[in-house]
Amino acid sequence: MEKIKSFFAQCRRVWTILKKPSKEEFRTISKISAIGILAIGLVGFIIGAIMKIFS
């Protein structure tokens, strides 16, 4: 029971520190996330194509 109380106390502390990101921060985070998703997808596609060629 003590762990649960501690967890919620930590959650409450983090929630009070949070702030809404500015439009510029949001755009930057979105661009970086999109690049990461595309890179992972590209790597998966390349590996899949190589596997198909050699099988």
C-alpha positions as protocol buffer text, in pm:
chain_id: "A"
residue {
  index: 1
  type: MET
  ca { x: 0 y: 0 z: 0 }
}
residue {
  index: 2
  type: GLU
  ca { x: 292 y: 233 z: 73 }
}
residue {
  index: 3
  type: LYS
  ca { x: 428 y: 186 z: -279 }
}
residue {
  index: 4
  type: ILE
  ca { x: 98 y: 295 z: -430 }
}
residue {
  index: 5
  type: LYS
  ca { x: 86 y: 609 z: -214 }
}
residue {
  index: 6
  type: SER
  ca { x: 445 y: 689 z: -307 }
}
residue {
  index: 7
  type: PHE
  ca { x: 371 y: 639 z: -676 }
}
residue {
  index: 8
  type: PHE
  ca { x: 74 y: 876 z: -667 }
}
residue {
  index: 9
  type: ALA
  ca { x: 276 y: 1133 z: -471 }
}
residue {
  index: 10
  type: GLN
  ca { x: 544 y: 1123 z: -741 }
}
residue {
  index: 11
  type: CYS
  ca { x: 280 y: 1151 z: -1014 }
}
residue {
  index: 12
  type: ARG
  ca { x: 128 y: 1455 z: -844 }
}
residue {
  index: 13
  type: ARG
  ca { x: 472 y: 1618 z: -813 }
}
residue {
  index: 14
  type: VAL
  ca { x: 544 y: 1565 z: -1184 }
}
residue {
  index: 15
  type: TRP
  ca { x: 198 y: 1692 z: -1281 }
}
residue {
  index: 16
  type: THR
  ca { x: 259 y: 2022 z: -1099 }
}
residue {
  index: 17
  type: ILE
  ca { x: 589 y: 2073 z: -1285 }
}
residue {
  index: 18
  type: LEU
  ca { x: 446 y: 2011 z: -1632 }
}
residue {
  index: 19
  type: LYS
  ca { x: 393 y: 2296 z: -1874 }
}
residue {
  index: 20
  type: LYS
  ca { x: 230 y: 2315 z: -2214 }
}
residue {
  index: 21
  type: PRO
  ca { x: 492 y: 2322 z: -2493 }
}
residue {
  index: 22
  type: SER
  ca { x: 506 y: 2623 z: -2722 }
}
residue {
  index: 23
  type: LYS
  ca { x: 416 y: 2584 z: -3089 }
}
residue {
  index: 24
  type: GLU
  ca { x: 785 y: 2585 z: -3182 }
}
residue {
  index: 25
  type: GLU
  ca { x: 868 y: 2312 z: -2928 }
}
residue {
  index: 26
  type: PHE
  ca { x: 574 y: 2105 z: -3050 }
}
residue {
  index: 27
  type: ARG
  ca { x: 682 y: 2140 z: -3414 }
}
residue {
  index: 28
  type: THR
  ca { x: 1040 y: 2040 z: -3330 }
}
residue {
  index: 29
  type: ILE
  ca { x: 929 y: 1735 z: -3132 }
}
residue {
  index: 30
  type: SER
  ca { x: 689 y: 1636 z: -3410 }
}
residue {
  index: 31
  type: LYS
  ca { x: 958 y: 1665 z: -3678 }
}
residue {
  index: 32
  type: ILE
  ca { x: 1209 y: 1460 z: -3478 }
}
residue {
  index: 33
  type: SER
  ca { x: 947 y: 1193 z: -3405 }
}
residue {
  index: 34
  type: ALA
  ca { x: 845 y: 1174 z: -3771 }
}
residue {
  index: 35
  type: ILE
  ca { x: 1207 y: 1141 z: -3883 }
}
residue {
  index: 36
  type: GLY
  ca { x: 1261 y: 862 z: -3630 }
}
residue {
  index: 37
  type: ILE
  ca { x: 951 y: 673 z: -3740 }
}
residue {
  index: 38
  type: LEU
  ca { x: 1048 y: 707 z: -4106 }
}
residue {
  index: 39
  type: ALA
  ca { x: 1404 y: 591 z: -4034 }
}
residue {
  index: 40
  type: ILE
  ca { x: 1283 y: 282 z: -3848 }
}
residue {
  index: 41
  type: GLY
  ca { x: 1036 y: 206 z: -4128 }
}
residue {
  index: 42
  type: LEU
  ca { x: 1305 y: 248 z: -4391 }
}
residue {
  index: 43
  type: VAL
  ca { x: 1541 y: 14 z: -4207 }
}
residue {
  index: 44
  type: GLY
  ca { x: 1263 y: -244 z: -4176 }
}
residue {
  index: 45
  type: PHE
  ca { x: 1180 y: -211 z: -4546 }
}
residue {
  index: 46
  type: ILE
  ca { x: 1544 y: -253 z: -4647 }
}
residue {
  index: 47
  type: ILE
  ca { x: 1586 y: -559 z: -4425 }
}
residue {
  index: 48
  type: GLY
  ca { x: 1263 y: -707 z: -4563 }
}
residue {
  index: 49
  type: ALA
  ca { x: 1376 y: -644 z: -4922 }
}
residue {
  index: 50
  type: ILE
  ca { x: 1714 y: -802 z: -4856 }
}
residue {
  index: 51
  type: MET
  ca { x: 1551 y: -1104 z: -4693 }
}
residue {
  index: 52
  type: LYS
  ca { x: 1317 y: -1144 z: -4991 }
}
residue {
  index: 53
  type: ILE
  ca { x: 1605 y: -1121 z: -5241 }
}
residue {
  index: 54
  type: PHE
  ca { x: 1816 y: -1386 z: -5064 }
}
residue {
  index: 55
  type: SER
  ca { x: 1537 y: -1632 z: -4985 }
}
